[in-house]
Amino acid sequence: MTDWDQLWTAEPGSFHHFPSEDLVRWASGVGGGRVLEVGCGAGQNVRALWKLGFEAYGVDVSSAAVIHARTINPEIHEFFQVADVCSLPFADGFFYAVADVQCLQHVEDIALAYKEIYRVLDDQCGRIFTMHLYAGQEHYPGLRFTNPHDDALTDAGFKIVSRGGKSRSWDDETVSWRLRVCEKA
């Protein structure tokens, strides 16, 4: 199991401090509402979602990451908290959408995580944006990766409404991601 507090304490500057372009593009077409980012890290995506008009929250299993996010985002510090995606501290149907940018790929029980995300999503418009690394994992030594299958999403009650992918070069190798947008079925 990855020790996220140890990673954040040792190298807080090594984590991304810019929002995901793919998430911002998706969110721009969704509208406003209450949204949760799981694995929020430094809070860059949460901050970008606030700027787009969302009431955005961020959770991370790392208390060091949450402290960092609160420190660099003082205007929205109260919207960050330590929490496990498999046991979210929110009421049923609390969120309009949930964003996952390379978080769930590290979760051991992916099926439970998707079920918990399903629980906190609104029944009328619950959506999830997921982005997972699937090629190039060797660039992240010491991190544990799972391969979230579409079956885990559909078993949790989601319908996949769009898929995509992207790649980029990294030290003469290609790193690739899978993108999925899902809704409550």
Buried (B, 14 or more C-beta within 10 A) or exposed (E): EBEBBEBBBEEBEEBEBEBBEBBBEBBEEBEEBBBBBBBBBBBBBBBBBBEBEBBBBBBBBBBBBBBBBBEBBEEBBEBBBBBBBBEBEBEEBBBBBBBBBBBBBBBEEBBBBBBBBBBBBBEEBBBBBBBBBBEBBEEBEEBEBBEBEEEBBBEBBBEBEEEEEEEEEEEEEEBEBBBBBBBBE
